[in-house]
Amino acid sequence: MKKRYIVFALVAVCALCALCACSTSTSGSANLGNDGTAEYKNDTITITLAGNETTGYAWTYSIDKGSVECTTDEYKAESSSVATTGAPGTQTYVFKVSGATEGKITFTYARSWETNDDDTTCSIEFSSDSSGKVTSLTAIS
């Protein structure tokens, strides 16, 4: 009788471990400075950056390496009852990662018609496993 309980307990523990292993998700975040954040969950990286497109400045990105695709590129002005020139907003990028890769994405805040070595930049480096789940993300200033 005791053997039966031990076998049942072992089967239950193995089933629980298998269930947990199948449903694991990865997530995390990093601070990009200048009111910016980078967050990841499974195969998705979301970047949020403070900006102000009404002044001519805008965020752009370049994928320096890695198997990643931008699925969302959206600027949203701060909501208020009165539209104000110079009012801040938020730039949001969503990237989907494919397969095992190591990547780097650089963001630049600048006016497109000006060339300036002092433009604001920030970067992230990330890596993912064979299923595309992001396993690490680091902000680089």
TORFISE-681703 format. One line per 8 residues: for each residue x, y, z of C-alpha. Coordinates in nm, 3 decimals. Layout:
X Y Z ~ ...
This chain:
0.000 0.000 0.000 ~ 0.286 0.234 0.088 ~ 0.450 0.159 -0.248 ~ 0.135 0.266 -0.430 ~ 0.137 0.609 -0.260 ~ 0.504 0.660 -0.339 ~ 0.452 0.571 -0.708 ~ 0.145 0.800 -0.724
0.341 1.087 -0.563 ~ 0.632 1.039 -0.807 ~ 0.396 1.039 -1.108 ~ 0.225 1.356 -0.980 ~ 0.558 1.534 -0.929 ~ 0.679 1.433 -1.278 ~ 0.353 1.554 -1.435 ~ 0.380 1.886 -1.252
0.743 1.931 -1.364 ~ 0.650 1.854 -1.726 ~ 0.362 2.100 -1.714 ~ 0.587 2.374 -1.575 ~ 0.854 2.308 -1.836 ~ 0.604 2.341 -2.121 ~ 0.456 2.668 -2.002 ~ 0.770 2.863 -1.920
0.778 3.218 -2.043 ~ 1.060 3.465 -2.036 ~ 1.027 3.831 -1.948 ~ 1.234 4.120 -1.823 ~ 1.310 4.488 -1.868 ~ 1.589 4.744 -1.886 ~ 1.605 5.120 -1.837 ~ 1.720 5.311 -2.145
1.758 5.645 -1.964 ~ 1.596 5.964 -2.094 ~ 1.251 5.830 -2.004 ~ 1.293 5.512 -2.207 ~ 1.232 5.146 -2.129 ~ 1.295 4.815 -2.300 ~ 1.080 4.518 -2.206 ~ 1.069 4.166 -2.338
0.823 3.884 -2.307 ~ 0.879 3.557 -2.490 ~ 0.967 3.649 -2.853 ~ 0.863 4.016 -2.835 ~ 1.070 4.323 -2.742 ~ 0.884 4.649 -2.670 ~ 1.075 4.979 -2.666 ~ 0.912 5.295 -2.527
1.091 5.630 -2.566 ~ 0.987 5.983 -2.467 ~ 0.987 6.220 -2.763 ~ 0.839 6.531 -2.917 ~ 0.774 6.511 -3.291 ~ 0.622 6.861 -3.299 ~ 0.976 7.004 -3.269 ~ 1.102 6.808 -3.569
1.287 6.556 -3.355 ~ 1.195 6.192 -3.403 ~ 1.326 5.852 -3.301 ~ 1.461 5.619 -3.567 ~ 1.613 5.275 -3.528 ~ 1.865 5.057 -3.703 ~ 1.897 4.683 -3.660 ~ 2.271 4.628 -3.636
2.251 4.251 -3.613 ~ 2.012 3.973 -3.525 ~ 1.704 3.808 -3.670 ~ 1.441 4.061 -3.562 ~ 1.159 4.248 -3.735 ~ 0.978 4.567 -3.632 ~ 0.601 4.499 -3.617 ~ 0.492 4.830 -3.459
0.632 5.182 -3.502 ~ 0.394 5.432 -3.339 ~ 0.419 5.785 -3.201 ~ 0.145 5.894 -2.963 ~ 0.118 6.255 -2.849 ~ 0.038 6.315 -2.484 ~ -0.338 6.337 -2.451 ~ -0.487 6.668 -2.347
-0.802 6.860 -2.425 ~ -0.602 7.123 -2.617 ~ -0.352 7.034 -2.892 ~ -0.028 7.207 -2.793 ~ 0.273 7.258 -3.016 ~ 0.577 7.136 -2.828 ~ 0.377 6.888 -2.617 ~ 0.566 6.565 -2.547
0.465 6.217 -2.653 ~ 0.581 5.859 -2.661 ~ 0.741 5.655 -2.939 ~ 0.672 5.281 -2.918 ~ 0.845 5.010 -3.116 ~ 0.758 4.641 -3.100 ~ 1.003 4.387 -3.242 ~ 0.949 4.016 -3.303
1.254 3.792 -3.263 ~ 1.297 3.479 -3.477 ~ 1.498 3.174 -3.374 ~ 1.824 3.158 -3.185 ~ 2.003 3.487 -3.238 ~ 2.207 3.759 -3.077 ~ 2.111 4.109 -3.182 ~ 2.162 4.478 -3.140
1.920 4.762 -3.214 ~ 2.028 5.128 -3.198 ~ 1.784 5.417 -3.154 ~ 1.865 5.777 -3.252 ~ 1.670 6.092 -3.159 ~ 1.737 6.362 -3.416 ~ 1.601 6.594 -3.682 ~ 1.619 6.419 -4.018
1.751 6.727 -4.199 ~ 2.035 6.795 -3.955 ~ 2.363 6.614 -3.911 ~ 2.483 6.635 -3.556 ~ 2.731 6.421 -3.365 ~ 2.551 6.510 -3.042 ~ 2.225 6.333 -3.133 ~ 2.080 6.125 -2.852
2.135 5.752 -2.902 ~ 2.073 5.438 -2.703 ~ 2.101 5.071 -2.789 ~ 1.989 4.732 -2.669 ~ 2.160 4.399 -2.708 ~ 1.960 4.079 -2.678 ~ 1.983 3.707 -2.725 ~ 1.719 3.441 -2.779
1.687 3.065 -2.777 ~ 1.595 2.836 -3.069 ~ 1.223 2.906 -3.024 ~ 1.282 3.283 -3.047 ~ 1.218 3.349 -2.678 ~ 1.435 3.636 -2.560 ~ 1.664 3.513 -2.284 ~ 1.854 3.836 -2.210
1.829 4.206 -2.287 ~ 2.083 4.474 -2.194 ~ 2.060 4.851 -2.238 ~ 2.370 5.030 -2.368 ~ 2.402 5.405 -2.333
